[in-house]
Amino acid sequence: MDALARPWLLARLLSGLVTVALCLAALFVAWRVLRHWRVGATSEGQLALERRAELVATQVQAGLFLSLTSLVLTVLAADRSADAIRGAMCAWGVFDSTAVGLWPLATSAAAALACALWLVLHRLDLRLEEPRLTRTKFLALNVVAPLVVLDLGVFAAFASQLDFDVVASCCSVGLDGFAGRGAQGAGAGPGATFFALSLGLCAVAIAVLCWSARRPSRASGLLAALASVAATTTTLPAVLLYVAPHAYELPHHRCPFCLLHAGANGIGWPLFGGLFLATTLGLGLGLVELLRPRANDPGAVDESARALGRWGALGWAVVVVCVALPVATYWARTGASVFG
């Protein structure tokens, strides 16, 4: 397979294999631990189980950090492969040249999100005086592990389908034409609406996360999770339909992958990185608050909520800057929108 001769593709496959191996090995041990787990027991057997659970959790934590790295490697592997495929100007053309399309990116993002939320749960369990969430986090591993396996399988299918002799379509042929049909007419069409909604909902998310960081509560945590989801669902189309054209200074160029290149000053890296971080921490805060009764340790839960609230607010602040900067810069230079 040609993919094995290309460093980024090989690195992505190896990271996926290691992650799957660590998660599956930990999963089999976790099943044995959970059968005999008794919270609050002080027997020698329970103490041995707690030590084994801690060891397994450390192993899983290492594997899940690798899964987060795999999301970045998925994008890099596709983007770096564009130079070897005629017609593919960026990662879009590479993904589009295979039958699986954008599914490798989707599964990598889903697996990375699940892994990040598991890490939030694990860190909360470590803060507790008693390991009341150990059973919960090992049960959650039954959801995370299949996602990691699916992610590796989809990316392996993508790598096996890559044909470096094919002539691919660039983003201007497929994505720009499709997206452009939804933003014709006066102004930017729905793009301007999504842009305004994105900035507004990001501001709401920042405010709620700061509130939760200052005064943690179940209500503020759940509201932060909802605000984060709402901000994400408006920011993604805003980037595609409004921010990207301003970054490229071309009204019909809407490719999110080209934002990773020097032509757009690489603004896609802090933008999408901040978006993933902020979304994850907002959802993580909601998860922590949902588990507040089961944790039965208000001090530890409050400490986790404060940290998630602070870092989540910072993540959304980065998103706001990255979303607004290309539009503001173009407006300062020309006094108008790129759409006229």
N, C-alpha and C positions, 0 to 999 in steps of 0.2 A: 504494500500500500504506500503510495507516494507521500501520504501524510506523515509517515514515520521518519521521513528524511527532512522534514521541516520543523525547526526548533520549537516554534510557538504551538503548533499542533501537537507535537510530541509532549511538550510540557503540560498541555491541557489534558491530554489522555492520561499521563502519569499521575497528575494531581487528582484526577477523578478516580483512578484505580486505587490509590492510597486511601483516599477518603472512604470509598466503598469498603475496602478491606477493614479499616479501623471501625467503621460503624457496624458492619455485620458481626465482627468478632465481639464487639462490645454488646451487641444486641443479644447474642446467645448467652453471654455471662449475665446480662441484666435479667433475663428470664429466670435464671436459676436464683438470683438474688431476691427477686420479687416474690417468689413462692414462699420464702421464709422470713420476709421482712416484717418486723414488729417495732413500731415507733415507741420509744420510751423504755423498751426492755433493756436490761443491763446484764444479760447472760453473756457468757463467753462466745457463744455462737452468734449472737446479735452484734457484738463488737467486731467479730471477724467479718461479718457481712458488711458492716459499715466501712471497714477498711477496704474491702474488695470493691464496694460501691464507689468509694472515693477514687480508687485507682482506675476503675472503668470510666468514671466521669471525666477524669483527666485525659484519658485516651480519646474519648469522644470529643472533648473540647479541642484537642489538637486536630482531629479530623475535620471538625466543623469550621475551624479557621481556614483550613485548606479549601473547603467548599466555597468560602467567601472569595478566596483567591481565584478559584476556578471561574467565577463569574467574570472577573477582569480578564483572565486568560482566554475565555470564550470570545470576547470582543477583540482582543489583540490578535488571536489566531486567525479570525476572519479578516480583520483589517490588514494584517501583514500579508495574507494570501492574495490580496487584491493585486499586488504588483506582479504576480505570476499568472494571472488570468486576464486575457485580453478582453477589454471592454468593461471590466469591473474597476470602478474608480475608488471604491471604498468597501466596507464590510457588507453593505446592502447587496452589491452585485455578486459577492461571494455566496452569501446566504441564498440569494435568489437563483443561483445557478444549480442548486441541488433540490431534490424532491422534498426534503424536510423543511426547506425555507427557513423561517425565523424561529422554528421550534427549539433549536439548541439554545438560543438566547432566552426564550421564555422559560424553559425548564431550568436553566442555570439560575435565572432570577428567582424562580419559585423555591428551588432548593436552597439558595443562599439566604432567602428571607426566612424559611423554616429553620435553618441552622442558626441564624442570628437570634431568632426568638427563643430557641432552645438554650442558647448561651445566656440570654437574659434570665430565663427560668433557673438555670444552673447557678448563676451568680447570686440570685436571690436565696436559693437553698443554702448556699455556703454562708450567708449572713445570719441564718437562723440559729438560735441556741440549740434547738433540736431539729434533726433532719426531717421535717414534716413533709417536705416536697420531693423527697427522693423517689418515692413510688410514682409520683406524678410525672417527674421528668423522665424516668425510665419508660413509663407508658407512652409518653410523647415521642420517645425514640422510635416507637413502632410506626409513627407517621413520617418522621424525618428520614429514616433509613431507606424506605421505598422511594422517596423523592430523589435521594442521592443516587440510588441505583438507576432510576429512570433517566436522570440527567446524564449519567455516563453513557447509557445506552443510546440516547438520542444524539449525543455529540459524536459517539463512535459511528453511528449511521451517517451523520453529516460528513465526517472525515472520510469515510469509505466512498461516499458519493462524489467527492470533489474530483473534478476532471480539469487538470491544468492545461489541457489542449482545447477546451471549449471556448467559444466566444460568448461572453456573458453580456447582460444588459446592465448599464449603469443606472444609478439612482434617478438621473434626469429623465430616463425613458419610462421607468415604471412608477416609482414613488412620487416624483414631482408631478407627473401628469394626473395621477389618481387624486393626490391631495389638492392639486390646483383646482379641480372641478368644484370643490366645496368652498372655495374662497374667491370666487369671481365677483365682478360687479364693483360698485363703489366701495372704496376703502378696502379693508381686509376681510370683509365678510365675518364669519364666525370666529376667525382668528383673533380679532380685536376683543371680542366678547370673552373668549377663553383667557386671553391675556389679563383682562381686568379682573375676572373671577379668580384667576390664579394668584395674583398679587393680594387680592382681598382675603382669600381663604388662607394663604400663607401667613398673612398678618394675624388672622384669627388663631391659627395653629400656634404661632409664636406666643401670643398673649395667653392662651390656655395652658401651654407648656410652662410658661413662666409662673403662672398662677399655681400650677401643680407643684413646681419646684419650691415655691414659697410656702404653700399650705397643702400638702398632699392629702388627697381624699379620694374616695371611690368615685364620686361624681366628676371631679376634675380630671382624673385619669381616664375614665371612659370617654369623656368629652374630648380629651386630647387625642385619643385614638380615632374617634370619628372625624375630628377636624383634620387630622393627618391624611386619612383616606380621601376625604373630600378635596384637600389641596392637591394630592397626587393625581387624582382623576381629572382635574382641570389643568394642571401644569403640563402634563404630557402632551395633550393636543395644543396647548398654547405654544410650547416649544416647536412643535411640528409646523403649525400654521402661521405663527407670528414671529417668534423669537429667531428661528433659524433664517428666514428671509432677511431679517435685519442684520444678522451676523454676516451673511454672505453678500449683502447689499444687492440681492437679486430677488424680486418678488415671487418668482415661481420655483426657487430652489429651496426645498423643505427637508432635506435629508438630515436626520439626527446624527448619523454616523460621521458625516463630514465635519460636524462640530468638534470632533476629536482631533482634527488636523490643524496644521499651522495656519492654514488660510483663514480659519475662524479663531485663531489664537489659542486653540486647544481648550476653549471654554466648556466644551462638553464634558471634560473630565471632572472639574469641580461641580458642574451643574448636576450631572447624573450621579456622581458620588455623593453629593450633598442630599440629593433627592432620595437615594436609597437609604442613607444614614438617617435622615429625618423621618422617613416613613417607618422604618424599622423601630426606631426609638419611641415614636408615638404609639405604635401598636404594642411595643414592649411595655410601655407605661400602662396601657389598658390591661394587658395581661397580668401585670403585677397587682393592679387593683382588684382584678377579678379573683385573684388568689389570696387576697388579704385575709378573709375569714379562715381559710384553711391553714395559712401560715401561722396565724395566732401569735404574731410577734410584731406589734405596731411599730416599734422602733426600727426594726430591720426593714420592714416594708417602706416606711417613710424615708429611710436613708436611700433605698434603691430608687424610689419615686423621685426624690430630689435630684439624684444624679441623672436619671433618664430625662427629666424635665429640662435640666440645664443644657445637656448636650443636644437634646432634640430641638430646643429653641435655637441653638447655634446652627444646627443643620439647616433649619428652615430659613435662617437669616442668610446663609450662604446661597441657598436656592433663590431667594428674592434678589440678591445682588446679581447673580448670574443670569437670571431671567430679564431683569431690568436693564442691565448694562449695555447689551447690544442695541436695544431700542433707544435708550437715552443717548448713547454715543452717536448713532445715526441722526437722531433728531438735532443734537447740538451742532453737527457738521452741516446739515442741510436745511434744518428748520421745518422738516416734513417727515411723513412716514415713507417707508420704502414703497408703499402701495400708491403713493401719490395723493 
